[in-house]
Amino acid sequence: MNSIETPPTDAGTALDASTNASVTNASQSQDVTGIADATSSLISNMAEGDFTGLTDYATVHLAPALFSAAIGLFVVFIGYLVAKYLMRVISQPVCRRVDETLGKFVGKMVFYLIMFGVVGAVLSKLGAPLGGLAAMLAAAGFAVGLAFQGTLSNFAAGVLMLVFRPFKVGDVVTAASVTGKVNEIDLFTTTLDTPDNRRIIVPNSSIAGGTIENITHHAHRRIEVCVGVDYEADLQATRDALQQALNNLAAKTIPGEGRGSAVVLAGLGDSAVDWKVRMWVAASDYWPVNEMLIGEVKTQLDAAEISIPFPQMDVHVKSGSEGLVAGQSSRVRPARRAADRLAS
């Protein structure tokens, strides 16, 4: 007696799941098609004055559709609350430990991704044709990309700056030929406040495509004051005077290897001997100490009676009067005309 072979259990389960999914999708498509057909038929009947099918339409088609839409809106609302909660949970540690701007960017990305997934799932359950919608979104995205190339480049530059973080909020930078304190880093623009309290909004593409100078990135900065003294001044006396200027500001100097202060003989200029006075200070004290050092250099040089000469130029003029006299041609007065002689 021949035994009847049965298909494997896994294959049967997969076949059943596939069949159920096909039936579900087909029923959703039929529901959408049935509602569309019923609506079209009702409108045609109402245009002819027949309102008998209005009750059946409301109970059979409209009520279930409204119920499904209400459930979908409720799910979207719950997804919105969950997305807001996860955005805060994820962004707060990044803001606290890494960077505030990067934390806000990560939180927004999480929020939009969750909302996109929830809305897509709800539309799929309601039977919306997501395939055609995706094609429409792709075509619209291509058109928008062509129309907003500059905006998209600013967006890409903003993402890169948020990821690699060449500067952060509060830094003083020079970017796109603008120097100021960073107030905000957005996805499209960066806001800078200048030292004279002007707010400048710079596109991110202009910043990312050029040289960025982060002035306050390091904790220490070096002050360098260049000064020229008279050639008649003694070199050792000049060095002692400049060193005394540094000693008076020793409390502001940052000690350590590669730090401290120095007096450097820089070169011999056209009308003066060039010196450089250097000292390392805290970045927050740069401008006040720079002014104090300039004043100390001037005071100590005056105390040592060492002058700071003005730019001078010696001009030697050779006397050429003899050559000019020898080269001059005697001017001959032209003869008077005969008419002038007769008149005189």
NORHUGI-V375761 format. One record per backbone hydrogen bond with DSSP energy under -0.5 kcal/mol. CO is the residue of the C=O (numbers start at 1). NH is the residue of the N-H. Records with the same first field share a line. If there is no record, write none. Layout:
CO=NH, NH
//
This chain:
3=5
8=12
9=13
10=14
11=15
12=16
13=17
14=18
15=19
16=20
17=21
18=22
19=23
20=24
21=25
22=26
23=27
24=28
25=29
26=30
27=31
28=32
29=33
30=34
31=35
32=36
33=37
34=38
35=39
36=40
37=41
38=42
39=43
40=44
41=45
42=46
43=47
44=48
45=50
46=49
49=51
51=54
53=57
54=58
55=59
56=60, 61
57=61, 62
58=63
61=65
62=66
63=67
64=68
65=69
66=70
67=71
68=72
69=73
70=74
71=75
72=76
73=77
74=78
75=79
76=80
77=81
78=82
79=83
80=84
81=85
82=86
83=87
84=88
85=89
86=90
87=91
88=92
89=93
90=94
91=95
92=96
93=97
94=98, 99
99=103
100=104
101=105
102=106
103=107
104=108
105=109
106=110
107=111
108=112
109=113
110=114
111=115
112=116
113=117
114=118
115=119
116=120
117=121
118=122
119=123
120=124
121=125
122=126
123=128
124=127
128=130
129=133
130=134
131=135
132=136
133=137
134=138
135=139
136=140
137=141
138=142
139=143
140=144
141=145
142=146
143=147
144=148
146=149
148=152
149=153
150=154
151=155
152=156
153=157
154=158
155=159
156=160
157=161
158=162
159=163
160=164
161=165
168=171
171=173, 182
172=215, 216
173=180
174=213
175=178
178=175
180=173
181=193
182=170
184=186, 191
187=158
188=204
189=186
190=192, 202
191=183, 184
192=194, 200
193=181
194=197
198=194, 200
200=192, 202
202=190
203=206, 207
204=208
205=209
207=210
211=176, 213
212=214
213=174, 215
214=217
219=283
221=281
223=279
224=226
225=277
227=275
229=273
230=233
234=238
235=239
236=240
237=241
238=242
239=243
240=244
241=245
242=246
243=247
244=248
246=249
247=250
249=252
250=253
253=255
254=260
256=259
260=280
262=278
264=266, 276
267=269, 274
272=269, 274
273=229
274=266, 267
275=227
276=264, 278
277=225
278=262
279=223
280=254
281=221
282=285
283=286
285=289
286=290
287=291
288=292
289=293
290=294
291=295
292=296
293=297
294=298
295=299
296=300
297=301
298=302
299=303
300=304
301=306
302=305
305=307
307=230, 309
313=315
314=316
315=317
316=318
320=324
321=325
322=326
323=327
324=328
325=328
330=332
331=333
337=341
338=342
339=343
340=344
//
